[in-house]
Amino acid sequence: MTVGIVTDSSCDLGNEELDGLDVEIVPLFIRFGTDDLVDREQISVEDFYRRMATVDELPQTAAPPPGRFEQAFSRFLDAGCEAVVCINLSSAISATMQSAVQAADAIRAERGDADVRVLDSRSVTAGLGTIVLQAARMASDGADADAIEAFVADASERTHVFGTLDTLENLRKGGRIGGAQAMLGSMLSIKPIVDISSGQVEEAAKQRTRRKALAWLRDTVQAAGPVEHLAVMHGEAADADDFCDMLAEVHSGPIRVSQVGPVVGTHAGQGVLGIAYQVPAS
């Protein structure tokens, strides 16, 4: 392999999905009060949601320090890779990419002509994870850094991510909406739907019930079809399997299922359920 692939823990890729692929995942940090925990290393997805349900204040997330990225880059370069491609969550919603850029600058200053490329996926969770898997398979097949960088730029434009929140409580705790609005939303069972396809969190729709929100997501897939690399991501959502059955009504291909980890789950809350897909290249 001539190109090493690095990403961050917001990709929400499971270890089994990475089997046979050499991908370095740099973890973000999760803070509960005074406890700083390393994502994936010191706290699991299940433990995160269980702990979050017991606290009054939301946990906080923090970008990895540049040193963690430097370690990842050095591992590949020391192993003889000609280049390293680092694919991060959207720079519009996190400082993680900035940390990776600082690390790349430090590696170049230390090693002279080291080819380290930091790319903005303009996506997150299953959207980022899909792009990383594709890039890692390209690297495994011998693609060079130029080809992988061009692919990531193209795939980022074609990747769409939507999610529906099951509760407004995390938004209330985070101060993003007032208590009265949160109460009103709960009384009316309002289920907001967000669109992260541009790399920023934008409101896509509001539905009165969970079922209608899931139907909206299904209809979005159908309207965009045929789509590729459809994925469902969820934060301990009990109805994830039922939602996959709904999607099977309009999508005949495989559906990848992943858990929403602490990076996104902090803001979206338990029960968040969403989709990521790519439209075919023109």
RASUL-V873390 format. One record per residue. N is the residue number from 1. RES is the residue in three letters. PHI is phi in radians with two decimals (none if undefined). NEAR is the number of other C-alpha atoms within 12 Angstrom. Layout:
n->{N N}
res->{RES RES}
phi->{PHI PHI}
near->{NEAR NEAR}
This chain:
n->{1 2 3 4 5 6 7 8 9 10 11 12 13 14 15 16 17 18 19 20 21 22 23 24 25 26 27 28 29 30 31 32 33 34 35 36 37 38 39 40 41 42 43 44 45 46 47 48 49 50 51 52 53 54 55 56 57 58 59 60 61 62 63 64 65 66 67 68 69 70 71 72 73 74 75 76 77 78 79 80 81 82 83 84 85 86 87 88 89 90 91 92 93 94 95 96 97 98 99 100 101 102 103 104 105 106 107 108 109 110 111 112 113 114 115 116 117 118 119 120 121 122 123 124 125 126 127 128 129 130 131 132 133 134 135 136 137 138 139 140 141 142 143 144 145 146 147 148 149 150 151 152 153 154 155 156 157 158 159 160 161 162 163 164 165 166 167 168 169 170 171 172 173 174 175 176 177 178 179 180 181 182 183 184 185 186 187 188 189 190 191 192 193 194 195 196 197 198 199 200 201 202 203 204 205 206 207 208 209 210 211 212 213 214 215 216 217 218 219 220 221 222 223 224 225 226 227 228 229 230 231 232 233 234 235 236 237 238 239 240 241 242 243 244 245 246 247 248 249 250 251 252 253 254 255 256 257 258 259 260 261 262 263 264 265 266 267 268 269 270 271 272 273 274 275 276 277 278 279 280 281 282}
res->{MET THR VAL GLY ILE VAL THR ASP SER SER CYS ASP LEU GLY ASN GLU GLU LEU ASP GLY LEU ASP VAL GLU ILE VAL PRO LEU PHE ILE ARG PHE GLY THR ASP ASP LEU VAL ASP ARG GLU GLN ILE SER VAL GLU ASP PHE TYR ARG ARG MET ALA THR VAL ASP GLU LEU PRO GLN THR ALA ALA PRO PRO PRO GLY ARG PHE GLU GLN ALA PHE SER ARG PHE LEU ASP ALA GLY CYS GLU ALA VAL VAL CYS ILE ASN LEU SER SER ALA ILE SER ALA THR MET GLN SER ALA VAL GLN ALA ALA ASP ALA ILE ARG ALA GLU ARG GLY ASP ALA ASP VAL ARG VAL LEU ASP SER ARG SER VAL THR ALA GLY LEU GLY THR ILE VAL LEU GLN ALA ALA ARG MET ALA SER ASP GLY ALA ASP ALA ASP ALA ILE GLU ALA PHE VAL ALA ASP ALA SER GLU ARG THR HIS VAL PHE GLY THR LEU ASP THR LEU GLU ASN LEU ARG LYS GLY GLY ARG ILE GLY GLY ALA GLN ALA MET LEU GLY SER MET LEU SER ILE LYS PRO ILE VAL ASP ILE SER SER GLY GLN VAL GLU GLU ALA ALA LYS GLN ARG THR ARG ARG LYS ALA LEU ALA TRP LEU ARG ASP THR VAL GLN ALA ALA GLY PRO VAL GLU HIS LEU ALA VAL MET HIS GLY GLU ALA ALA ASP ALA ASP ASP PHE CYS ASP MET LEU ALA GLU VAL HIS SER GLY PRO ILE ARG VAL SER GLN VAL GLY PRO VAL VAL GLY THR HIS ALA GLY GLN GLY VAL LEU GLY ILE ALA TYR GLN VAL PRO ALA SER}
phi->{none -1.72 -2.20 -1.64 -1.92 -2.15 -2.55 -2.11 -1.26 -1.28 -1.17 0.96 -1.56 -1.39 -1.04 -1.18 -1.24 -1.63 -1.03 1.52 -2.02 -1.67 -2.13 -1.71 -1.83 -1.56 -1.45 -1.42 -2.00 -2.07 -2.04 -1.85 1.08 -1.76 -1.62 -1.71 -2.16 -1.55 -0.98 1.29 -1.71 -2.03 -2.63 -1.56 -1.07 -1.10 -1.13 -1.07 -1.17 -1.12 -1.25 -1.10 -1.20 -1.79 -1.92 -1.50 -1.82 -1.14 -1.17 -2.02 -1.98 -2.40 -1.14 -1.13 -1.19 -0.94 -1.05 -1.17 -1.19 -1.02 -1.07 -1.15 -1.09 -1.12 -1.02 -1.22 -1.14 -1.15 -1.43 1.76 -1.15 -1.33 -2.70 -2.22 -2.00 -1.91 -1.99 -2.02 -1.11 -0.89 -1.20 -1.34 -2.16 -2.74 -1.55 -1.07 -1.11 -1.05 -1.12 -1.15 -1.12 -1.08 -1.15 -1.10 -1.08 -1.16 -1.13 -1.13 -1.12 -1.43 -1.90 1.39 -1.77 -1.05 -1.66 -2.13 -2.05 -1.89 -2.06 -1.64 -1.28 0.96 -2.61 -2.84 0.78 -1.12 -1.14 -1.11 -1.02 -1.10 -1.10 -1.11 -1.04 -1.12 -1.13 -1.14 -1.18 -1.08 -1.09 -1.10 -1.48 1.72 -1.13 -1.54 -1.13 -1.08 -1.15 -1.19 -1.08 -1.12 -1.11 -1.05 -1.08 -1.24 -1.13 -1.07 -1.24 -1.73 -1.66 -2.14 -2.33 -2.29 -2.59 -2.04 -1.59 -1.54 -2.47 -1.67 -1.11 -1.18 -1.15 -1.17 -1.06 -1.42 1.34 -1.44 -2.42 -1.28 -1.05 -1.13 -1.14 -1.10 -1.12 -1.09 -1.08 -1.18 -1.11 -1.62 0.99 -1.15 -2.07 -1.22 -2.09 -1.93 -2.09 -1.99 -1.14 -1.57 1.68 -2.09 -1.48 -2.21 -1.30 -1.82 -3.00 -2.33 -2.15 -1.39 -2.41 -1.05 -1.07 -1.18 -1.15 -1.19 -1.12 -1.08 -1.12 -1.04 -1.16 -1.15 -1.10 -1.10 -1.19 -1.48 -1.12 -1.34 -1.89 -2.08 0.94 -1.20 -2.33 -1.97 -2.14 -2.65 -1.88 0.98 -1.47 -1.18 -1.76 -1.09 -1.15 -1.09 -1.16 -1.07 -1.12 -1.10 -1.17 -1.12 -1.21 -2.14 -2.40 -1.60 -1.51 -1.18 -2.20 -1.42 -2.03 -2.39 -1.59 -1.37 -1.46 -1.06 -1.04 -1.58 -1.06 -0.96 -1.63 -1.47 1.51 -1.12 1.62 -1.01 -2.49 -2.64 -2.31 -2.40 -2.74 -2.09 -1.48 -1.06 -1.16 -1.40}
near->{25 27 40 44 49 46 47 49 46 48 45 47 38 28 20 12 23 24 14 14 27 31 39 34 39 39 41 41 32 37 27 26 16 10 15 19 26 30 35 29 18 19 27 24 33 23 23 37 34 19 26 31 24 13 18 15 22 31 33 29 31 30 32 37 25 28 22 32 43 35 25 34 44 31 24 30 29 19 17 17 26 28 37 47 46 45 51 49 49 34 26 22 28 29 23 39 37 27 31 43 31 25 32 37 25 25 32 22 15 14 17 12 15 27 31 39 35 38 40 37 49 37 47 51 51 47 51 49 50 46 49 48 38 32 43 41 27 30 33 25 19 20 25 27 31 24 21 36 33 21 29 37 24 24 36 40 28 31 40 43 46 46 49 49 45 40 34 35 36 33 28 25 25 21 17 17 17 17 18 15 19 25 18 19 26 23 15 18 23 27 37 37 36 32 30 36 35 28 30 23 28 20 20 24 23 28 25 24 23 32 24 23 33 38 32 31 41 36 22 31 36 23 14 22 21 19 29 30 34 42 44 45 47 41 41 31 31 17 22 31 21 18 33 34 19 26 35 22 17 25 26 19 18 18 30 31 35 37 39 46 44 46 43 45 46 39 37 43 37 36 33 43 49 52 50 45 48 33 26 19 15 8}
